[in-house]
């Protein structure tokens, strides 16, 4: 069974997340029969580690700004705080929201990460109606939901997801038909071969994917003003004729005529569109620091020297974020929504770690030096701080820290920092925030 098909069949069934979800709950028990096929999940959902969600609107704005700056870290932040359940259906719903930068969505979903693979399949499965569509109409519909990125490798992954979901939708249609003829409304707008008739010409979604990609490149060539040499129908058929199946000429002619007669801006790959102004492309590459668009959310910010217990945990993360061998104790801190964000620079695209401040004890043990820790209860062991490292693949890693020491570098701001931290470490709030 194909990997994409395994994910799609799993997405067909409803799943209710549980706080106590364990791998044993989703993986079948091992059988004594060695030849029995066992189900293995395509990813293991992560449970939120930050249970208090204060100031819901500010948190939502902060998370959206972080995603628009660095999609992977932004999605990891959403899952760590419990704002979005770590499951493809909930994540696809967030990515389809109005305030999210959809160009960033296309760039992120084209990544080779396992989580991106599951989310892009669910996005097309939930937000596109591929039944009885053709190659062009299906891609236009999908690219309106997820715009094409500039990188051709990412484009290829997105097109493969489209072909896999399209194939699965028509497999369902065949199961419903069961030998009977169904009357299904044909997709309007393009005169092309559609639906089960189109599926009958292909043996697998892989060959459909190859023709979809060839069609996309033809659209980019014809509509994107990158023509360098004339291209006629026979030459194009010669380029794509060896895709594996014996595709009849009527399919190629249908695609060719539709491409040249229709306006298809959605199917032009940005990196191949020389008609697009260069200054527009330059603007798209400028990424604002994640808190810049959410200044009203940030209560306090500035440089500080930070040490953790156990030592070296944050230094290793800072080194990875800075692509260096040795970490720097000097970090940029932002305080917002009851959380402490740690970044390697004031203009970083996203923080590399976040820690929950609610319920912590804040003490100034020396002038300009603040210690954060969670108080003991009934003589028990020192509880860990609730902190997470944010990763670019959309996942987070829980950090085992018992205390954090902050050495402020600006003497005149010490009182303000101490006041802001104590204000943010108030009692837990229970305000459910789900996108």
Secondary structure, DSSP 8 states (H G I E B T S, - for coil): --HHHHHHHHHHS-----TT--HHHHS----S-TTS-----SS-----S-----SHHHHHHHHHHHHHH-HHHHHHHHHHTTSS-SSHHHHHHHHTSTTS-HHHHHHHHTS--HHHHHHHHHHHHHH---TT--HHHHHHHHHHHS---S-HHHHHHHHHHHHHHHHHHHHHHHHHHTTS--------S--S--HHHHHTT-SSHHHHHHHHHHHHHHHHHHHTT---S---HHHHHHHHTTSSS---HHHHHHHHHHHHHS--GGGS-GGG-TTS-HHHHHHHH----TTGGGTTTEEEEEEEEEEEESTTHHHHHHHHHTT-SS--SEEEEEEETTEEEEESSTT-SS-SEEEE-TT-EEEEEETTEEEEE---STT-----EEEEEE-TTS-EEEEEESEEEEEES-GGGHHHHHHHHHHHT-S--------
